[in-house]
Every structure is written in C-alpha cells, then in structure tokens.
Amino acid sequence: MLPTNAWDEFLERHPEAHILQSSAWGQLKSAFGWKSDFVRVGNCGCQVLFRRLLLGLTFAYVPKGPVGKDWSKLWPELDRLCRKHGAIFLKVEPDWWDGTDLSAFFPGFIPSAPIQPCRTVVVDLAGSEDDWLGRMKPKTRYNIRLAERKGVVVRPGDSLADFHRLMLITGKRDGFGVHALAYYQRAYDLFSADSHCCLFEADFDGRLLAALMVFTWGKRAWYFYGASSDEERNRMPTYLLQWEAMRWAARQGCQEYDLWGIPDFEESDLEGQFAGRSDGLWGVYRFKRGFGGLLRRSAGAWDRVYQPGLYRLYSWWMARRGGEPG
C-alpha cells in the first residue's frame, strides 16, 4: 500500500528497526517465492510478506515488526491488506525480547510458533576491543590468537560461489538446509551495495577455510550465514572470522552483534548439556557461548486467523513438514 521509497524514508526515521523490516529484505524474499508490501498509519508501519499457497490463497507474515508505536491503529489496515491478498492468516513476529506481556498489543491474535530463531546470543560491542576480549571465555580468546599465530588471514571477499561451496560442505556435515547460490548472491548484492553487508573469508596458504556474511542495520549487526571446510580446522579460522566481523560491525557504528540462533532451552539447561551434546544446534551453542554475549529469547509470534478451517489444515500440514517457510 506504500511505494518502496516512501517505506525507506519512514525507516530512516526509525533507526531501531530490524533489518528484516528493510525493503532490501523484502526484495530478497520477493525473488524467492514471496511478495512484499508495506503499511503505515501515522508513526507506525510494517513490511508484510505474502507467500502464495494453492487456489490463490496466501500466508501473510510480518518479520520482526511492526516498526514504531501505537500498533492498534495499524491492525485494521493490515486486515484489509491481508484479505485483499487472500491470506488464510497473518503471523506477526515482533522485534521484542521475552519478558514482556504482549497480549494487550495483539487483540484478536493467538500465540504461535515463530519462524525466526527463538533464542540467540547478543554480544555487546561497547568499550574497547580489549573489553570485548575480557568478556569472552578464555578458550575463545585463546583460539582467536591461535588462528593468528597459525597463519590464518581474514579479509573481505566477494566470491559467493566459493562461499556457497563451503555452505554445502557445512550443511552436509552439520545436517542443516542450505539456500541456492542465487539466494546468497542476491542477499550480498542487495545489502553490500550500501555497506550493510560484508563477506569475510579466512584463508591459509591460499586455501579458503571458512567464510561468513555479516549484516548491519542501524546500531545492530547479525551473523546470518557462515560456513567452514573440513580442512585445517585445528587452525581455528572460524574464531578469527567472528572477531574480524565484530570489529567491522563496530566500525560501521554497531553497538550489538547478534550471533543469531542457538537451541531453545533455558540457560541452566544449555550450560548443563552443551559439553555432552553435538546434535542440532548444540555444537553451534558451544561455539557461540564463548564470545561473551548475553543469552536472549524472542517474545514469540502471534497469529491473526481469517479462515479458521484452512488455518487448521495449514497448521497440520506445516507440522508434518517440520515448520513454516522462512
């Protein structure tokens, strides 16, 4: 309902907005099965993504929004837009942390499962680099320095083909799905054009050992995608990669570095089990916990149902498939 340039101007007045509410993210998702639209009422608005289903029906999704305050005025406009697009339901996943009672903000909604990772580790980039190191686990500090001593070199790169090759290796090794090369290329092209993304590569003796893509928006940075080869892992290239990505994010003006995605368990369970588990995201948690960040959990997601019968059918089908599309 808003042109893209008007939405971009709106976001400029809201530097606290999440990167998933940026029009660039909408363009990325629009290239891979979604349609993006925007709604704004006064000082509140959101980007809505629509995923086409069968028979002209859709699934509507607001990732990490709305942006701004006084959401109550936004819901009627969102309802009209969703019905126009034939949405079975609308899922809203606010950019808030757990601990806040959101029921008053979502009249007529029901709590639901989020699409984005529920739990994460957020590293504080305040202070000096020595302050960051001081907040890290001793083994992580050691591994960063070890990688430097063992000749690992981290530099910005631009070969998405090499990055995707590493993603395929990592996905097979760790058992997670990998996007097509075109997806990572599109994400890089969209966000790096305005310095909101950087691809870092860790090399040793001319060989690519690991790589990651870091994204920034406002005062926050996110580690969305990372991969490593099966070679020379004893040189700890992934630790130096994260370190250099954090340094770059701080130079971009970021105050937080979100490591994006760990097992959804309470801290006591995470700390009690990580040493003995490597399934799922447990190995990821063992790595990420070392950077001295704060464990955070999202406030969840809320669904507004327009067609109850089809909503139940859709929920059953997604449960069989193992989750909704991201």
C-alpha positions in Angstrom: 0.0 0.0 0.0 3.1 2.2 0.2 5.8 2.6 -2.5 9.2 1.3 -1.6 10.8 4.8 -1.5 8.2 6.0 1.0 8.9 3.0 3.2 12.6 3.6 3.1 12.0 7.2 4.1 9.9 6.0 7.0 12.6 3.6 8.2 15.2 6.4 8.1 13.2 7.9 11.0 13.3 4.6 12.9 17.0 3.6 13.1 15.9 1.0 15.8 14.1 -1.1 13.1 15.2 -4.7 12.5 16.9 -5.5 9.2 14.1 -7.9 8.3 11.8 -4.9 8.0 14.1 -3.3 5.4 12.8 -3.0 1.8 16.1 -4.8 0.7 15.0 -7.8 2.8 11.6 -7.7 1.0 13.4 -7.6 -2.3 15.4 -10.6 -1.4 12.4 -12.6 -0.3 10.4 -11.4 -3.4 13.0 -13.1 -5.6 12.3 -16.5 -3.9 8.6 -17.0 -3.7 7.3 -14.1 -1.5 5.6 -10.8 -2.3 6.4 -7.7 -0.3 4.0 -4.9 0.7 4.1 -2.0 3.2 1.5 -0.5 5.5 1.9 2.7 7.5 -0.5 4.5 9.8 0.9 7.6 11.4 4.2 6.8 13.1 3.7 3.0 12.9 4.1 0.7 10.0 5.3 -2.7 8.8 6.6 -4.6 5.9 4.3 -7.6 5.1 5.5 -10.7 3.2 2.9 -12.8 1.4 3.6 -16.4 0.4 1.3 -17.8 -2.3 -0.4 -21.1 -1.5 -2.9 -23.1 -3.5 -6.1 -21.6 -5.1 -5.0 -18.0 -4.9 -4.6 -18.2 -1.1 -1.7 -16.8 0.8 0.1 -16.8 4.2 1.0 -13.3 5.5 4.0 -12.6 7.7 5.4 -9.6 9.4 9.0 -10.4 10.3 10.4 -8.5 13.3 7.8 -5.8 13.2 5.8 -3.6 13.3 8.0 -0.6 13.5 7.0 2.3 15.7 4.3 2.7 18.4 0.5 2.6 18.7 0.0 -0.6 16.8 -3.7 -0.6 17.5 -4.3 1.8 14.6 -2.3 -0.5 12.3 -4.4 -3.7 12.6 -7.4 -2.6 10.6 -5.2 -1.6 7.7 -3.3 -4.9 7.9 -6.6 -6.8 8.0 -7.7 -5.1 4.8 -4.4 -5.8 3.0 -4.4 -9.4 4.1 -7.9 -10.0 2.9 -7.1 -8.4 -0.4 -4.3 -10.9 -0.8 -6.5 -13.8 0.2 -4.5 -14.5 3.4 -5.6 -17.5 5.5 -3.9 -15.9 8.5 -1.3 -13.2 9.4 1.7 -14.1 11.5 3.4 -11.2 13.4 6.8 -11.8 15.0 7.7 -8.6 16.9 11.2 -7.4 17.4 10.9 -7.7 21.2 12.7 -9.8 23.8 10.9 -12.2 26.1 9.7 -10.9 29.5 7.1 -8.5 28.2 3.4 -9.4 28.2 2.3 -8.8 24.6 -1.3 -9.9 24.9 -2.6 -6.3 25.1 -0.7 -5.5 21.9 -2.3 -8.3 19.9 -6.1 -8.2 20.3 -7.8 -11.0 18.3 -4.5 -12.8 17.9 -3.4 -16.2 19.2 0.2 -17.1 20.4 2.0 -19.2 17.8 5.5 -20.5 16.9 7.9 -18.0 15.5 9.7 -18.5 12.2 13.0 -16.9 13.1 15.3 -18.5 15.7 13.8 -18.2 19.2 17.0 -17.8 21.2 20.3 -16.2 20.4 23.5 -14.7 21.9 24.0 -11.0 21.6 27.5 -9.6 22.0 27.9 -6.1 23.4 30.3 -4.0 21.3 30.6 -1.3 23.9 34.0 -0.3 25.1 37.4 -1.2 23.6 38.4 -4.4 21.8 40.2 -5.4 25.0 36.9 -5.0 26.8 35.3 -7.4 24.3 38.1 -9.9 24.8 37.7 -9.6 28.5 34.1 -10.7 28.3 34.9 -13.8 26.3 35.6 -17.2 27.6 39.3 -17.9 28.0 39.3 -20.7 25.3 37.7 -18.3 22.8 40.3 -15.6 23.4 43.0 -18.3 23.0 41.5 -19.6 19.7 41.4 -16.1 18.2 45.0 -15.6 18.9 45.9 -19.2 17.9 44.4 -18.6 14.5 46.5 -15.5 14.0 49.7 -17.3 15.2 48.9 -20.3 12.8 48.8 -18.0 9.8 45.1 -17.7 9.2 44.3 -14.4 7.3 40.8 -12.9 7.3 39.9 -10.4 4.6 36.7 -9.2 2.8 35.8 -11.3 -0.2 33.3 -11.3 -3.0 33.2 -14.9 -4.3 29.7 -16.2 -3.5 30.4 -19.3 -5.5 33.2 -20.2 -3.0 31.1 -19.3 -0.1 28.2 -21.5 -1.3 30.6 -24.4 -1.8 31.6 -24.1 1.9 27.9 -23.8 2.8 27.2 -27.1 1.1 30.1 -28.8 3.0 28.9 -27.4 6.3 25.3 -28.2 5.7 26.1 -31.8 4.9 28.4 -32.1 8.0 26.1 -30.4 10.4 22.8 -31.5 9.0 21.1 -28.2 8.0 19.5 -26.9 4.9 21.3 -24.6 2.5 19.9 -22.0 0.2 20.7 -22.0 -3.5 23.7 -19.9 -4.6 21.4 -17.4 -6.2 19.9 -16.6 -2.8 23.2 -15.8 -1.1 24.3 -13.8 -4.2 21.1 -11.8 -4.1 21.4 -11.1 -0.4 25.0 -9.9 -0.8 24.2 -7.8 -3.8 21.3 -6.0 -2.1 22.9 -5.3 1.2 26.6 -4.8 0.3 25.7 -2.0 -2.2 25.0 0.3 0.8 27.7 -1.2 3.1 25.0 -3.1 5.1 26.8 -6.5 4.4 30.3 -7.8 4.2 31.5 -11.3 3.2 34.6 -12.3 5.2 36.9 -15.1 4.1 39.5 -16.9 6.3 42.4 -18.2 4.2 45.5 -20.2 5.0 48.3 -20.7 2.5 46.0 -19.6 -0.4 43.2 -22.0 0.6 39.8 -20.9 1.7 39.0 -22.4 5.1 35.9 -20.6 6.3 33.6 -17.6 5.4 30.7 -15.7 6.8 28.3 -13.0 5.9 27.6 -10.3 8.4 24.7 -7.7 8.1 24.2 -4.4 9.7 21.2 -2.1 10.2 21.2 0.9 12.5 23.1 0.0 15.6 22.9 -3.7 15.2 24.8 -6.4 13.3 23.7 -10.0 12.6 25.7 -13.1 11.8 23.2 -14.8 9.5 25.3 -17.2 7.4 28.6 -18.9 8.0 30.5 -22.0 6.7 33.8 -23.8 7.0 35.6 -26.6 5.2 36.8 -29.8 6.7 40.4 -28.8 6.3 42.8 -27.3 8.8 40.1 -26.9 11.5 42.8 -27.1 14.1 43.8 -23.5 13.0 40.5 -22.2 14.4 39.6 -20.0 11.4 36.0 -19.5 12.5 37.0 -17.8 15.7 39.2 -15.2 13.9 36.4 -14.7 11.4 33.9 -13.8 14.1 36.4 -11.5 15.7 37.1 -9.6 12.4 33.3 -9.4 11.7 32.7 -7.8 15.1 35.5 -5.3 14.5 34.0 -4.4 11.1 30.5 -4.1 12.7 31.8 -1.7 15.3 33.4 0.4 12.6 30.0 0.6 11.0 28.6 2.1 14.2 27.0 -1.0 15.6 26.6 -1.5 19.3 25.4 -5.1 19.3 26.4 -8.2 17.4 23.7 -10.9 17.2 25.0 -14.4 16.7 21.5 -15.5 15.6 20.3 -18.9 16.6 21.0 -21.4 19.4 19.0 -24.3 20.9 15.7 -23.1 22.5 16.4 -24.1 26.1 16.8 -22.3 29.4 20.3 -21.1 30.3 20.6 -23.7 33.0 19.9 -26.5 30.5 22.2 -25.0 27.9 25.1 -24.7 30.3 24.4 -28.2 31.8 24.2 -30.0 28.5 26.4 -28.3 25.9 29.6 -30.2 26.7 28.0 -33.5 26.0 25.8 -32.8 23.0 26.6 -32.1 19.4 23.2 -32.7 17.7 21.2 -29.9 16.1 22.4 -26.5 17.2 24.2 -27.7 20.3 27.6 -27.6 18.6 26.7 -24.1 17.4 25.9 -23.0 21.0 29.2 -24.4 22.3 30.9 -22.1 19.8 28.8 -19.0 20.2 28.7 -19.0 24.0 32.4 -18.4 24.1 32.1 -14.8 22.7 30.8 -13.5 26.0 27.3 -12.4 24.8 24.0 -12.2 26.6 21.5 -15.0 26.1 18.3 -13.6 24.8 14.9 -15.1 23.7 12.4 -13.5 21.4 8.9 -12.6 22.6 7.5 -15.2 20.2 4.9 -14.8 17.4 1.1 -14.1 17.1 -1.4 -15.3 14.5 -4.5 -13.5 13.4 -6.7 -16.1 11.7 -9.0 -15.1 8.8 -10.1 -18.6 7.7 -10.2 -21.0 10.7 -10.8 -24.2 8.8 -8.0 -23.6 6.3 -5.7 -22.4 9.1 -6.1 -25.7 11.0 -5.4 -27.6 7.7 -2.3 -25.4 7.0 -1.0 -25.9 10.6 -1.4 -29.6 10.3 0.5 -29.7 7.0 3.3 -27.5 8.3 3.7 -29.7 11.4 4.2 -32.7 9.0 6.8 -30.8 7.0 8.7 -29.6 10.1 7.9 -25.9 10.2 6.9 -22.9 8.2 8.9 -21.4 5.4 11.4 -18.7 6.4 
